[in-house]
Amino acid sequence: MNILRWWERWPGRLQKEFDALDAAGIRYKRDETVWEKGALVLHLWREIDGTDQELVAVYPDTFPYTRFEIMAPGLHLRRHQNPFQKILCLIGRGTINWHEPDTIAQHVVERIPLVLQAAEAPDDAGADVVEEPQGEPFSDYYPYLSETIMLRSSSCTTGTRVSGKLRIRVPKELGRELRGSIARIMDEDGKTIWRDDGLLNHMFPGEIKGRWVRVAAPIQEMKHRDFFTSLAAQYPALKQPNWQTRNGWKLDVIGVVFPEEVRWHEYADGWVFLVTATNMKDPGRRSTEQYFVRAAHIDNGAARVPELASLAQRRVAVVGVGALGATSALEFARAGIGELRLLDGDIAEPEIAVRWPFGIPAAGFPKVYVIKDFLRKHYPTVKVSAHCHRLGGMPGMASDRDELAILLDGVDLIYDATAEVGIQHLLADLAHEARIPYICISATAGAWGGMLLRIRPGKTEGCWVCSQHAFTTGDLPLPPADPNGNVQPTGCADPTFTGTNFDLGPIAFGGVRLAVGTITTGEKAYPDVPWDVAIIAMRTPKGEPTAPTWRTFPLSRHQNCTCRIT
């Protein structure tokens, strides 16, 4: 496919840029070397604070769908300028802040004075008028080596100390590229200041030693050698490497702590790691290099979605981890649930990959173990237990009573994705006895529709039996279903329903959304809803696809219900 250059796609736009510069009285010169290669870079000259400053405007291939960048090599602003590339932060990063008709001249004339006003303000309050409410963490500017990371907890702290030692967890196969997590921070005497909770031990079973130091301000050097020279001038002992040998490589790891703006006008410790790596595999061709490693939080989900903060203290039992239950379990983990308890007696078969989150490599393993292993690896902050058990099993097998007692002890909610009427009735009764909320989700044949049902002790008027009467009498509508929506694949012992995973997704997502609103608490809890039954339709009764449509209802006490549970 032939992709036109932007000035070919937008005839006249390049001349518009030049005309706007001429009209604004801004001197400019095109970089002919870059132009010959099919790109546009302009050198501009503009008087700033009484000095004729050179600006460099770089136009991307995707202009004007995306914006240009303006660099000011001669300016050294304390804010709103990349300290290394000297790019000015004229507008927010998102393309929503960019207007296609804007020209480079408009930004030079209108936006640069605002950047200077914010950068030169004597305090944060003076910059509020023109700033976007966004922090500028300095650690984001360093050029990090790809495929490296240093994980740390939000609680990780060096206290009031200025230097010390580190214990770093690393994978068995650690070589040149450092990947790991901070396991322990110590002072110079080896006294522990902070220790992790061991959640990442299975990911990083090895351990190496490192060092850390605190500096008063971020080191404004992007070249590793210059960064180390500046650091060693403050801490001369760092000149002597503390080599750690792994798989033919020697690594010297130094963590550098400094204050940075983590949110708008809010400051905390930032980290960057400088690694020196020496190749020991070929003694005749040893090479030494240095690189930066990014430090990242492993428990920052609640910071991104404050309404989910209390989920870290919640336990949910998920019964049934088929297409709906497995997807729901993954969503609970992503949301930051504190503990998941999974119960299902099925083994994963290859053909279920069409609507189960895990593919053919999972075949032959119990579904609950597959999900547990995945969550343990990818969401280590979530505590997961797996119960491979089929409720209603033959005598001589594990006791239903014992399994349920362990599964439900201390949980905050029972989440039923079994689609089994008898199990639903059982779990709803157990939830009532334990005075905890109960939610069940199910889909109809063909995945034409589905249902969410919630019963909250002391809040929901009806019970599970009431819901069944209501569906029978029409007081609650049944979701649409494919009358021919069952099939028995070759090799499968039971018929199953047809239907896609992308049709089932809204049901699972809706169930987790309802559950989260039910069990979160606090000032910023996820909003709850006033209804307890939701019916979704994704096709008409004739099978014509429609946009997913939800209808919600209260669960009232049904006149035909003789259940004594109140």
C-alpha positions as CSV (number, residue, x, y, z in Angstrom):
1,M,0.0,0.0,0.0
2,N,1.4,3.4,-1.0
3,I,1.2,5.8,2.0
4,L,1.3,9.4,0.9
5,R,3.4,11.9,2.7
6,W,1.3,14.3,4.7
7,W,2.0,17.3,2.5
8,E,0.8,15.2,-0.5
9,R,-2.3,14.0,1.4
10,W,-3.1,17.6,2.6
11,P,-2.2,19.8,-0.5
12,G,-1.5,23.3,0.6
13,R,-0.9,22.5,4.3
14,L,2.8,22.9,4.1
15,Q,2.5,26.3,2.5
16,K,-0.1,27.2,5.2
17,E,2.7,26.6,7.8
18,F,5.1,28.8,6.0
19,D,2.6,31.6,5.4
20,A,1.6,31.6,9.1
21,L,5.3,31.9,10.1
22,D,5.8,34.8,7.7
23,A,2.7,36.5,9.0
24,A,3.9,36.2,12.6
25,G,7.3,37.5,11.7
26,I,9.1,34.3,12.8
27,R,12.3,33.5,10.9
28,Y,12.6,29.9,9.9
29,K,14.8,27.5,7.8
30,R,14.0,24.1,6.5
31,D,16.5,21.3,7.3
32,E,17.3,20.2,3.8
33,T,19.2,17.1,4.8
34,V,16.1,15.8,6.6
35,W,13.8,17.0,3.8
36,E,15.7,14.9,1.3
37,K,14.8,11.8,3.4
38,G,11.1,12.6,3.2
39,A,10.6,14.4,6.6
40,L,10.2,17.9,7.8
41,V,12.2,19.7,10.4
42,L,12.2,23.5,10.8
43,H,14.7,25.7,12.6
44,L,12.9,28.8,14.0
45,W,14.2,31.9,15.7
46,R,12.1,33.8,18.3
47,E,12.9,36.4,20.9
48,I,12.3,34.9,24.4
49,D,13.0,37.0,27.5
50,G,15.1,39.4,25.4
51,T,17.2,36.7,23.8
52,D,17.0,35.4,20.2
53,Q,16.3,31.7,20.9
54,E,16.5,28.9,18.3
55,L,13.6,26.5,18.3
56,V,13.5,23.2,16.4
57,A,10.1,22.0,15.1
58,V,9.8,18.3,14.2
59,Y,6.8,17.2,12.1
60,P,5.8,13.5,12.4
61,D,4.8,11.4,9.4
62,T,1.3,11.4,10.7
63,F,0.9,15.2,10.8
64,P,-1.7,16.8,11.0
65,Y,-3.5,13.9,12.6
66,T,-0.9,14.2,15.3
67,R,1.0,17.2,16.4
68,F,4.5,18.5,15.8
69,E,7.0,18.8,18.7
70,I,9.0,22.0,19.5
71,M,12.4,21.7,21.1
72,A,14.2,24.6,22.7
73,P,17.9,23.6,23.1
74,G,18.8,26.9,24.7
75,L,16.2,26.9,27.4
76,H,16.5,25.1,30.7
77,L,13.1,25.2,32.3
78,R,12.4,23.6,35.7
79,R,9.0,22.4,34.5
80,H,7.2,21.7,31.2
81,Q,10.3,20.8,29.3
82,N,12.0,17.4,28.7
83,P,15.3,17.9,30.4
84,F,17.2,15.8,27.9
85,Q,15.5,16.2,24.5
86,K,14.5,19.8,25.4
87,I,10.9,19.3,24.1
88,L,8.5,21.9,25.3
89,C,5.2,20.7,26.8
90,L,2.9,23.1,25.0
91,I,-0.3,21.0,25.2
92,G,-1.4,17.7,26.9
93,R,-0.1,14.5,25.4
94,G,-3.4,13.1,24.3
95,T,-4.4,13.8,20.7
96,I,-7.7,15.3,22.0
97,N,-5.6,18.4,23.0
98,W,-4.4,18.8,19.4
99,H,-6.5,20.7,16.8
100,E,-5.6,19.9,13.2
101,P,-5.9,23.5,11.9
102,D,-3.3,24.7,14.4
103,T,0.0,25.9,12.9
104,I,3.5,26.0,14.3
105,A,3.3,29.8,14.4
106,Q,0.2,29.7,16.6
107,H,2.0,27.5,19.2
108,V,5.1,29.6,19.2
109,V,3.1,32.9,19.6
110,E,0.4,31.7,21.9
111,R,1.6,28.6,23.8
112,I,5.3,29.2,24.5
113,P,4.5,32.3,26.7
114,L,2.1,30.2,28.8
115,V,4.8,27.5,29.3
116,L,7.3,30.2,30.4
117,Q,4.7,31.7,32.8
118,A,4.2,28.3,34.4
119,A,7.9,27.4,34.5
120,E,8.9,30.7,36.0
121,A,6.2,31.0,38.6
122,P,7.8,31.3,42.1
123,D,5.5,28.6,43.5
124,D,2.9,26.0,42.5
125,A,0.0,28.4,43.1
126,G,1.4,30.8,40.5
127,A,1.4,28.1,37.9
128,D,-2.2,26.9,38.6
129,V,-3.8,29.4,36.2
130,V,-2.2,27.9,33.1
131,E,-1.2,24.4,34.0
132,E,-3.1,21.2,33.4
133,P,-3.6,19.3,36.7
134,Q,-0.9,16.7,35.8
135,G,2.3,15.8,37.6
136,E,5.7,15.6,35.9
137,P,7.6,12.7,37.4
138,F,11.2,13.2,36.4
139,S,11.8,9.4,36.4
140,D,9.7,9.2,33.2
141,Y,12.4,11.1,31.2
142,Y,15.3,8.6,31.6
143,P,15.9,6.4,28.6
144,Y,15.4,2.9,29.9
145,L,16.6,-0.4,28.4
146,S,13.8,-2.4,26.8
147,E,12.7,-5.6,28.6
148,T,14.0,-4.5,32.0
149,I,12.0,-3.5,35.1
150,M,12.3,-3.2,38.8
151,L,9.1,-3.8,40.7
152,R,8.4,-2.3,44.0
153,S,5.5,-2.0,46.4
154,S,3.9,1.4,47.1
155,S,4.9,1.0,50.7
156,C,8.6,0.7,49.8
157,T,10.6,3.3,51.7
158,T,14.1,4.2,52.7
159,G,13.0,6.2,55.7
160,T,15.3,9.0,56.7
161,R,18.5,7.2,55.6
162,V,20.6,8.5,52.7
163,S,22.3,5.2,51.5
164,G,22.3,1.5,52.2
165,K,22.0,-1.9,50.7
166,L,19.4,-3.8,48.7
167,R,18.3,-7.4,48.3
168,I,16.7,-7.8,44.9
169,R,14.7,-10.8,43.7
170,V,15.5,-12.0,40.2
171,P,14.5,-14.8,37.9
172,K,16.6,-18.0,37.5
173,E,17.5,-17.1,34.0
174,L,18.7,-13.6,34.8
175,G,21.4,-12.5,32.4
176,R,22.2,-9.1,30.9
177,E,18.8,-7.5,31.2
178,L,17.8,-6.9,34.8
179,R,14.2,-7.9,35.7
180,G,13.3,-8.2,39.4
181,S,11.7,-6.7,42.5
182,I,13.0,-5.0,45.6
183,A,12.8,-7.6,48.4
184,R,14.6,-5.7,51.2
185,I,16.0,-2.2,51.9
186,M,18.7,-1.9,54.5
187,D,20.9,0.9,55.9
188,E,24.7,0.9,55.6
189,D,25.0,-1.3,58.7
190,G,22.7,-4.0,57.2
191,K,19.7,-3.1,59.4
192,T,16.4,-3.8,57.6
193,I,14.4,-0.6,56.9
194,W,11.7,-2.3,54.7
195,R,10.9,-5.8,53.6
196,D,8.5,-7.1,51.0
197,D,5.7,-9.5,51.6
198,G,7.0,-12.3,49.4
199,L,4.2,-12.1,46.8
200,L,6.7,-12.2,43.9
201,N,8.9,-15.0,45.2
202,H,7.5,-17.5,42.7
203,M,8.3,-15.1,39.8
204,F,11.7,-14.2,41.1
205,P,13.2,-17.2,43.0
206,G,16.8,-15.9,42.9
207,E,18.4,-13.1,44.8
208,I,21.2,-10.6,44.2
209,K,22.7,-7.7,46.2
210,G,22.6,-4.1,45.2
211,R,23.1,-0.6,46.7
212,W,21.0,2.5,47.0
213,V,21.7,6.2,47.6
214,R,19.6,9.3,48.0
215,V,20.2,12.5,46.0
216,A,18.7,15.9,46.7
217,A,17.4,16.3,43.2
218,P,17.1,14.1,40.1
219,I,20.4,13.8,38.2
220,Q,19.9,15.6,34.9
221,E,22.1,13.4,32.8
222,M,20.7,11.0,30.2
223,K,24.1,9.4,29.3
224,H,24.9,6.6,31.6
225,R,28.6,7.6,32.0
226,D,27.7,11.2,32.9
227,F,25.0,10.1,35.3
228,F,27.4,7.7,37.1
229,T,30.1,10.4,37.2
230,S,27.7,12.9,38.9
231,L,26.5,10.2,41.3
232,A,30.0,9.0,42.2
233,A,31.0,12.6,42.9
234,Q,28.5,12.5,45.8
235,Y,29.1,8.9,46.8
236,P,32.7,8.0,45.9
237,A,32.3,4.4,47.3
238,L,30.1,3.6,44.3
239,K,33.3,3.6,42.1
240,Q,34.1,0.2,43.5
241,P,31.6,-2.2,41.8
242,N,29.6,-4.7,43.8
243,W,29.5,-7.4,41.2
244,Q,26.8,-10.1,41.2
245,T,27.4,-13.0,38.8
246,R,24.5,-14.7,37.0
247,N,24.6,-16.9,33.8
248,G,27.8,-15.5,32.4
249,W,27.1,-11.9,33.3
250,K,28.4,-9.7,36.1
251,L,25.9,-7.0,37.3
252,D,26.5,-4.0,39.5
253,V,23.1,-2.5,40.6
254,I,22.6,0.9,42.1
255,G,19.2,2.3,43.1
256,V,19.0,6.1,43.1
257,V,16.2,7.8,45.2
258,F,15.2,11.4,44.6
259,P,12.1,13.6,45.2
260,E,9.8,14.0,42.2
261,E,6.3,15.2,41.4
262,V,4.2,12.1,41.4
263,R,0.8,13.9,41.0
264,W,0.0,17.5,40.4
265,H,1.8,19.5,43.2
266,E,2.3,16.3,45.2
267,Y,5.9,15.0,45.8
268,A,7.3,11.6,46.8
269,D,10.3,9.5,46.3
270,G,11.1,8.4,42.8
271,W,13.6,5.6,41.9
272,V,15.8,4.9,38.9
273,F,18.3,2.0,38.7
274,L,21.7,2.2,37.0
275,V,23.1,-1.2,36.1
276,T,26.6,-1.9,34.9
277,A,26.8,-5.2,33.1
278,T,29.9,-7.1,32.0
279,N,29.9,-10.1,29.6
280,M,31.9,-13.0,31.2
281,K,30.8,-15.6,28.6
282,D,33.7,-15.0,26.3
283,P,36.9,-14.0,28.3
284,G,38.6,-12.9,25.2
285,R,35.9,-10.5,24.3
286,R,34.6,-9.1,27.5
287,S,32.4,-6.0,27.2
288,T,31.0,-3.6,29.8
289,E,27.9,-1.5,29.3
290,Q,25.6,0.6,31.5
291,Y,21.8,1.1,31.3
292,F,18.9,2.5,33.2
293,V,16.1,0.3,34.6
294,R,12.6,1.7,35.3
295,A,11.1,1.2,38.8
296,A,7.3,0.4,38.7
297,H,4.7,-0.1,41.4
298,I,3.0,-3.5,41.5
299,D,0.0,-2.4,43.6
300,N,-1.1,0.8,41.9
301,G,-4.5,-0.4,40.6
302,A,-6.5,1.4,43.3
303,A,-4.6,4.6,42.5
304,R,-5.9,4.3,38.9
305,V,-9.4,3.5,40.0
306,P,-9.9,4.9,43.6
307,E,-13.4,3.4,43.8
308,L,-11.8,-0.1,43.9
309,A,-9.5,0.6,46.9
310,S,-11.6,-1.5,49.4
311,L,-11.6,-4.6,47.2
312,A,-8.1,-5.5,48.5
313,Q,-9.8,-6.4,51.8
314,R,-12.6,-8.5,50.2
315,R,-13.0,-12.3,49.6
316,V,-15.2,-13.7,46.9
317,A,-16.1,-17.4,46.2
318,V,-16.6,-18.1,42.5
319,V,-18.4,-21.4,41.9
320,G,-18.3,-22.6,38.3
321,V,-15.4,-21.4,36.2
322,G,-16.6,-22.1,32.7
323,A,-16.9,-19.4,30.1
324,L,-18.7,-17.0,32.4
325,G,-17.0,-17.9,35.6
326,A,-13.5,-17.9,34.2
327,T,-13.9,-14.5,32.6
328,S,-15.4,-13.2,35.9
329,A,-12.5,-14.5,37.9
330,L,-10.0,-12.7,35.6
331,E,-12.0,-9.5,36.0
332,F,-12.1,-9.8,39.8
333,A,-8.3,-10.2,39.8
334,R,-7.8,-7.2,37.4
335,A,-10.0,-5.1,39.7
336,G,-7.7,-5.9,42.7
337,I,-9.8,-8.3,44.7
338,G,-8.0,-9.4,47.9
339,E,-8.8,-13.1,47.7
340,L,-10.5,-15.4,45.2
341,R,-11.7,-18.9,46.0
342,L,-12.6,-21.0,43.0
343,L,-14.6,-24.2,42.9
344,D,-15.3,-26.4,39.8
345,G,-14.8,-30.1,39.1
346,D,-14.3,-29.8,35.3
347,I,-11.2,-30.6,33.3
348,A,-10.3,-28.3,30.4
349,E,-10.8,-29.7,27.0
350,P,-9.2,-28.4,23.8
351,E,-12.4,-27.4,22.1
352,I,-13.6,-25.2,24.9
353,A,-10.9,-22.6,23.9
354,V,-13.6,-21.2,21.6
355,R,-15.1,-19.4,24.6
356,W,-12.8,-20.1,27.5
357,P,-10.0,-17.6,28.2
358,F,-7.2,-20.2,28.0
359,G,-6.2,-22.2,24.9
360,I,-5.1,-25.7,24.0
361,P,-2.1,-25.8,26.4
362,A,-4.6,-25.9,29.3
363,A,-6.2,-29.1,28.0
364,G,-6.2,-32.0,30.5
365,F,-5.7,-29.8,33.6
366,P,-8.5,-28.9,36.1
367,K,-9.9,-25.6,35.2
368,V,-9.5,-24.1,38.6
369,Y,-5.8,-25.0,38.6
370,V,-5.3,-23.3,35.2
371,I,-6.9,-20.1,36.4
372,K,-5.0,-20.2,39.8
373,D,-1.7,-20.6,38.1
374,F,-2.4,-17.8,35.6
375,L,-3.5,-15.4,38.4
376,R,-0.6,-16.4,40.6
377,K,1.8,-15.4,37.8
378,H,0.0,-12.3,36.4
379,Y,-1.8,-10.9,39.5
380,P,0.4,-11.9,42.4
381,T,-1.3,-9.5,44.8
382,V,-4.4,-11.6,44.6
383,K,-4.6,-14.6,47.0
384,V,-6.2,-17.5,45.1
385,S,-7.3,-21.0,46.3
386,A,-8.5,-23.7,43.9
387,H,-11.0,-26.4,44.8
388,C,-11.3,-29.1,42.2
389,H,-14.6,-30.6,43.3
390,R,-18.0,-31.4,41.7
391,L,-20.9,-30.6,44.0
392,G,-23.3,-33.5,44.2
393,G,-20.7,-36.2,43.7
394,M,-21.0,-39.8,44.5
395,P,-20.4,-41.1,48.1
396,G,-16.7,-41.9,48.7
397,M,-15.6,-38.7,47.0
398,A,-14.6,-35.6,48.8
399,S,-17.4,-34.3,51.1
400,D,-19.5,-31.5,49.7
401,R,-20.0,-30.3,53.2
402,D,-16.3,-30.1,53.9
403,E,-15.5,-28.4,50.6
404,L,-18.2,-25.8,51.0
405,A,-17.2,-25.1,54.6
406,I,-13.7,-24.3,53.5
407,L,-14.8,-22.4,50.4
408,L,-17.3,-20.2,52.1
409,D,-15.6,-19.5,55.4
410,G,-15.3,-15.7,55.9
411,V,-16.2,-14.8,52.3
412,D,-17.9,-11.5,51.5
413,L,-19.9,-12.7,48.5
414,I,-20.9,-15.9,46.7
415,Y,-20.6,-15.6,43.0
416,D,-22.4,-18.4,41.2
417,A,-21.6,-19.0,37.6
418,T,-22.7,-22.7,37.5
419,A,-25.9,-22.2,35.5
420,E,-27.1,-25.2,37.5
421,V,-30.6,-24.7,39.0
422,G,-30.0,-27.0,42.0
423,I,-26.6,-25.5,42.8
424,Q,-28.0,-22.0,42.6
425,H,-30.8,-22.9,45.1
426,L,-28.2,-24.5,47.4
427,L,-25.7,-21.6,47.3
428,A,-28.5,-19.0,47.7
429,D,-29.7,-20.8,50.8
430,L,-26.1,-21.0,52.2
431,A,-25.6,-17.3,51.5
432,H,-28.8,-16.5,53.4
433,E,-27.7,-18.6,56.4
434,A,-24.3,-16.8,56.4
435,R,-25.9,-13.4,55.9
436,I,-23.8,-12.6,52.9
437,P,-24.8,-11.4,49.4
438,Y,-25.4,-13.9,46.6
439,I,-25.1,-13.2,42.9
440,C,-25.7,-15.7,40.1
441,I,-25.1,-15.1,36.4
442,S,-26.2,-17.3,33.4
443,A,-26.6,-17.2,29.7
444,T,-29.4,-18.7,27.4
445,A,-28.9,-21.1,24.6
446,G,-27.0,-19.6,21.7
447,A,-25.9,-16.7,24.0
448,W,-28.9,-14.8,22.7
449,G,-29.4,-13.4,26.2
450,G,-28.6,-13.7,29.9
451,M,-29.4,-12.8,33.4
452,L,-27.9,-11.4,36.6
453,L,-29.6,-12.1,40.0
454,R,-28.6,-10.6,43.3
455,I,-29.9,-11.3,46.8
456,R,-28.7,-9.1,49.6
457,P,-29.5,-10.0,53.2
458,G,-31.8,-7.4,54.8
459,K,-32.2,-5.5,51.5
460,T,-33.6,-7.8,48.8
461,E,-37.3,-8.6,49.5
462,G,-37.5,-11.8,47.5
463,C,-35.4,-15.0,47.6
464,W,-34.1,-17.4,44.9
465,V,-37.3,-19.3,44.9
466,C,-39.2,-16.1,44.4
467,S,-37.2,-15.4,41.3
468,Q,-38.1,-18.8,39.8
469,H,-41.8,-18.3,40.4
470,A,-41.5,-14.8,38.9
471,F,-39.9,-16.2,35.7
472,T,-42.6,-18.9,35.5
473,T,-45.5,-16.5,35.9
474,G,-44.0,-13.8,33.7
475,D,-43.6,-11.2,36.5
476,L,-39.9,-11.3,35.4
477,P,-39.2,-11.6,31.7
478,L,-37.1,-14.4,30.4
479,P,-34.2,-13.4,28.2
480,P,-34.3,-14.6,24.5
481,A,-32.9,-18.0,23.7
482,D,-32.1,-20.0,20.6
483,P,-34.6,-22.9,20.4
484,N,-31.9,-24.9,18.5
485,G,-29.0,-23.6,20.6
486,N,-27.7,-26.9,22.0
487,V,-25.1,-29.2,20.4
488,Q,-23.1,-32.2,21.5
489,P,-19.6,-32.0,20.0
490,T,-17.8,-35.2,19.1
491,G,-16.0,-36.6,22.2
492,C,-18.1,-34.5,24.6
493,A,-20.1,-36.5,27.2
494,D,-22.8,-33.8,27.6
495,P,-24.7,-31.4,25.2
496,T,-23.6,-27.8,25.5
497,F,-25.0,-24.5,24.2
498,T,-23.9,-22.7,21.2
499,G,-22.8,-19.1,21.5
500,T,-19.7,-16.9,21.2
501,N,-17.5,-15.6,23.9
502,F,-17.9,-12.1,22.6
503,D,-21.6,-12.5,23.3
504,L,-21.0,-13.9,26.7
505,G,-18.6,-11.1,27.7
506,P,-21.2,-8.5,28.6
507,I,-22.9,-11.0,31.0
508,A,-19.7,-11.7,32.9
509,F,-18.6,-8.1,33.0
510,G,-22.1,-7.1,34.2
511,G,-21.9,-9.7,37.0
512,V,-18.5,-8.5,38.2
513,R,-19.7,-4.9,38.0
514,L,-22.7,-5.8,40.2
515,A,-20.5,-7.7,42.6
516,V,-18.0,-4.9,43.0
517,G,-20.8,-2.4,43.7
518,T,-22.2,-4.8,46.3
519,I,-19.1,-5.3,48.4
520,T,-17.0,-2.2,48.1
521,T,-17.2,0.3,50.9
522,G,-15.8,3.6,52.0
523,E,-16.0,7.2,50.8
524,K,-15.1,6.3,47.2
525,A,-16.8,3.0,46.9
526,Y,-17.9,1.8,43.5
527,P,-21.5,2.9,43.1
528,D,-24.2,0.3,43.9
529,V,-27.5,0.0,42.0
530,P,-31.1,-0.2,43.3
531,W,-32.1,-3.3,41.3
532,D,-31.4,-7.0,41.9
533,V,-32.4,-8.6,38.6
534,A,-31.0,-7.7,35.2
535,I,-32.0,-9.3,31.9
536,I,-29.9,-8.8,28.8
537,A,-31.0,-9.4,25.2
538,M,-28.5,-9.6,22.4
539,R,-30.9,-11.0,19.8
540,T,-34.5,-10.7,18.9
541,P,-36.8,-13.7,19.5
542,K,-36.2,-14.4,15.7
543,G,-32.4,-14.5,16.2
544,E,-31.6,-11.1,14.7
545,P,-28.5,-9.5,16.4
546,T,-29.2,-6.3,18.3
547,A,-27.1,-4.0,20.4
548,P,-27.0,-5.6,23.9
549,T,-30.0,-4.2,25.9
550,W,-30.4,-4.4,29.6
551,R,-33.7,-4.3,31.6
552,T,-33.5,-4.1,35.4
553,F,-36.0,-5.1,38.0
554,P,-36.4,-5.4,41.8
555,L,-36.7,-8.9,43.2
556,S,-40.0,-8.8,45.1
557,R,-41.5,-11.4,47.4
558,H,-43.6,-13.7,45.1
559,Q,-47.1,-14.7,46.2
560,N,-46.5,-18.3,45.2
561,C,-43.4,-18.7,47.3
562,T,-43.8,-20.8,50.3
563,C,-40.2,-20.6,51.4
564,R,-39.8,-19.9,55.1
565,I,-36.5,-18.0,54.6
566,T,-36.9,-14.4,55.6
